[in-house]
Amino acid sequence: MINKHATLLKVLILFIILNSCNQHNKKLELSKNAMSEIADIRFVSTEVVEKGTSVISNNIFNKTIHLEGTNIEMNDVLFRPEVISLNTNRIVIVDEGDSNYFKIYSYPEFNLIGSYGRKGLGPDEINFPPIFSCMDNKKLEYFDFQKTSIFSISLLEPKTKIKLEYVLPPDLIEAQNATILNSNNIFGSGSNYGKLYFLDTTSDEIRYSSFLAVTNTLPKNHQIIFNDGVVAITTNKSFVIYAAKYFNYFEIYKSDGTKKYTYMKAILADQVFMQNGQITNNNTLIYYSSAYATNKHFYLLYQGGKSYNELLKNIETNNFTCEIHQYDLEGNPKNCFIVSVPIKSFCIDEKNGKIIIINPLSEESPIMQFYSESIQLK
């Protein structure tokens, strides 16, 4: 019975890793006709790659580095940590299992400074899991997609106050997240068939990204299916990086929505499996599931082009590995870091050469850190 429960727990955790609605995942719904039509679609590039192999790391990175991590002892209990992010001397963890959504810790000590964003319906409370946006030493910003608004929480006042920063226009009612990039630009995703959007707040002009280039030959309803991925924003908010969930594909945008770079290599999506009008991960290959950016590089969590069933088998046999791919902001590959634990979310400390992760399989010590001099800025 214990082993059965343990297996069920692992299945649930892997499902959460790959399917959770974090700040950049888009909710897509398809008609029954689209569901039946898409079932046999396949994409194969001119560079065919065997599925399940670490395609990129074997070919284009300067170094492939295996890392051993250490658990971080916390002076606080985490119930269901979902997102972790770093800003100078602060770490923020979104804990959806606690009475307060946001927990702020000193860094690198990991001492709890305070909990913010109390759950509830009253004044200065949050009634639905917020989408973390960004944080500095004075305030934390988040997006409430029920209210399609950006709010901030002061980190300086003894009694936390929630402040309304911006209400998105009606055309962005379907947005799944939003971040204030500067005084003139807001970025987000999930609107207009799940596309990325850039809002000019001075003119209310909205610029939408295109569907993935690899799907240009498909009907629109098929393109929508594959327009899913993860996003990272540089610390100075000058660039936005989008990485596709189902392809070895990423794009780099400037803060005004101008596309700077597109990377597409070794594209291979095996047969797509549908259920209730959505892609299921059981046999559909997964590529990128999380992203993070600094002012010098961006990092993509790569699942190796494996399906949900393959990843589950790896967990059950304790043979689970994750790759974090490092690129500079020109799109040039740098290094591939391999760790032997699953990753729910991660952040990067380039000053001290650290990768800090949430390990969803560890209840007692879910936060881990890994060191590499190849991350540390010289």
HUBEL-V227784 format. One record per backbone hydrogen bond with DSSP energy under -0.5 kcal/mol. CO is the residue of the C=O (numbers start at 1). NH is the residue of the N-H. If there is no record, write none. Layout:
CO:NH
CO:NH
This chain:
1:5
2:6
3:7
4:8
5:9
6:10
7:11
8:12
9:13
10:14
11:15
12:16
13:17
14:18
15:19
16:20
20:22
22:25
26:28
31:35
32:36
33:37
34:38
35:39
37:40
38:41
41:272
43:269
46:48
50:53
53:55
54:58
56:59
56:60
56:61
63:65
63:336
65:338
68:371
70:369
71:73
80:96
83:94
85:92
87:90
89:107
90:87
91:105
92:85
93:95
93:103
94:82
94:83
94:96
95:98
99:119
101:95
102:116
103:93
104:113
104:114
105:91
106:110
110:75
111:106
114:104
116:102
117:101
118:126
122:125
126:120
130:132
131:143
134:141
138:155
138:156
139:136
140:153
141:133
141:134
142:151
143:131
143:145
144:148
144:149
148:168
149:144
150:165
150:166
151:142
152:163
153:140
158:160
161:154
161:163
163:152
166:150
166:168
169:172
170:173
172:175
177:189
179:181
179:187
184:201
184:202
185:181
185:182
186:199
187:179
188:197
189:176
189:177
191:195
192:195
195:190
195:191
196:209
197:188
198:200
198:207
199:186
199:201
200:203
200:204
200:205
205:200
206:208
207:198
212:215
213:216
215:218
219:222
219:223
220:224
221:225
222:226
223:227
224:227
226:228
228:245
230:243
232:241
234:237
238:255
239:234
240:253
241:232
242:251
243:230
244:288
245:287
247:249
248:265
249:244
250:263
251:242
252:260
252:261
253:240
254:257
258:254
261:252
263:250
267:45
268:270
269:43
273:280
275:278
277:30
278:275
280:284
281:308
282:309
284:308
286:305
286:306
287:303
290:301
292:299
296:329
297:294
298:327
299:292
300:302
300:325
301:289
301:290
302:323
303:306
305:52
306:286
307:311
308:312
309:313
310:314
311:315
312:316
313:317
314:319
315:318
322:339
323:302
323:325
324:337
325:300
326:334
326:335
327:298
328:331
332:328
334:62
334:63
335:326
336:65
337:324
338:67
339:322
345:358
347:356
348:350
349:353
349:354
350:377
353:372
354:349
355:370
356:347
357:359
357:368
358:344
358:345
358:360
359:362
361:363
366:359
366:368
367:72
368:357
369:70
370:355
372:375
372:376
